Amino acid sequence: MRESPTAAADASESIPGPPPGPLPGARWILGSAFAAFQPNRLVLGTFLALLLGAIGALADRIHDAAGARPVAAVEVIRGMRGDGTFVPDRAFADAGNGPCASLAAAESMAILGLVEGILGLEPRRAIDSVGDAVMRAPKAAFLAAPWTMTAVAIVWLAAASLVGGALARATALEAGRAVRIGARDAMASALVRWKSLVFAPLLPFVGAAICLVPVAILGLGFRLPVMDVLAAVLYAAALFLGFLATFLAILGALALPLMPASIACGDADAADAFVRNAAYLVRAPFLWLGSVGVALVALAVGFAVAATFAGCTLGLTSLVAGWAAGGLGEDDGRSASAAAILRLWDGTVRAILAGWIVSFLFEAATRIYLTLRVRCDGQDPSTLDGVPLSAGLR
């Protein structure tokens, strides 16, 4: 059943009957691992992964053309741990010469560490890997190239939120109503809400920056002989503004993955998305934390399955084709064009694997949002655009 991208979800056109599937809970969130393999979400996830990669590659080229200092991947990876205990594999240490490529290498290592930590029942390693992916790797990349990474982060957030809105809409319809739409219709639905989707993730950080402007102005007062006393007296106000900026930034970062879902479900605009999700985090922090923990387990299991299929596909194809061709190594006499095309196809398989990760992240975030909405607001998972599925049965 297709959804009109320019109109609210019409409950009367949805499937007749009660909301299908189990109510939101641990099993429901665990289902994200395999729901992310659905073709509509996998297509959108792969497109977003390629889009983010293209933006990063362009930013690296601009960074290099501007004569900025190159950033080796090993520099970013080692910056993830202050004690120097995090030693990268050689393959990642040599990857990329720009801040975005280096960040991608660091994030890849963090995801692999998370998966191995969960599957190997090593909670300390899993927790450290989450910290690497969410905090340490981005921080190291920003410190290495602050201006480049700030600009890229803004563009990345806008692109991820827009396409993520399409992924969230497709997930909400299928998980809440068992209605499946194609990738094109999901993207069209997101484009209708593009302003809210693009600006929502930026609002809390813009608000935090605005709070810090008076703090910076107050700091200038310490440069002057007389004004430094007045600045010291007013420093209490600066501390309050600093607290407010910290509060906005932390809540904004925690609510960031949930914002596209709240907009895609028709529950909020840009400002309401932050307020609603921040309220959910404050009202049900343990439910949110538990849901994130379940989602991380689902990520490890799903990634193991996806990576196994990708690895077997590449290995088996290379084995059989190489046997028939007498070898497919780098020095087997193939033309440069043939070698480039082979790398392109191998890269496509890896891009699909990256697309599954992206698809899963928004799939799980949408299901977590719907779970929090049930707990905090009592809204049925089938409710979209303010209309529950049961409204069409009266």
Sequence and secondary structure as in RCSB ss.txt:
>XXXX:A:sequence
MRESPTAAADASESIPGPPPGPLPGARWILGSAFAAFQPNRLVLGTFLALLLGAIGALADRIHDAAGARPVAAVE
VIRGMRGDGTFVPDRAFADAGNGPCASLAAAESMAILGLVEGILGLEPRRAIDSVGDAVMRAPKAAFLAAPWTMT
AVAIVWLAAASLVGGALARATALEAGRAVRIGARDAMASALVRWKSLVFAPLLPFVGAAICLVPVAILGLGFRLP
VMDVLAAVLYAAALFLGFLATFLAILGALALPLMPASIACGDADAADAFVRNAAYLVRAPFLWLGSVGVALVALA
VGFAVAATFAGCTLGLTSLVAGWAAGGLGEDDGRSASAAAILRLWDGTVRAILAGWIVSFLFEAATRIYLTLRVR
CDGQDPSTLDGVPLSAGLR
>XXXX:A:secstr
    TTS   GGGS SSS  S  SSHHHHHTHHHHTTSHHHHHHHHHHHHHHHHHHHHHHHHHHHTT     HHH
HHHTT TTS     HHHHTS SSHHHHHHHHHHHHHHHHHHHHHTT HHHHHHHHHIIIIIHHHHHHHHSHHHHH
HHHHHHHHHHHHHHHHHHHHHHHHHHH     HHHHHHHHHHTHHHHHHGGGHHHHHHHHHHHHHHHHHHGGGST
THHHHHHHTHHHHHHHHHHHHHHHHHHHHHGGGHHHHHHTTS  HHHHHHHHHHHHHH HHHHHHHHHHHHHHHH
HHHHHHHHHHHHHHHHHHHHHHHHHT  STTSS  HHHHHHHHHHHHHHHHHHHHHHHHHHHHHHHHHHHHHHHH
HH   TT BTTB GGGGG 
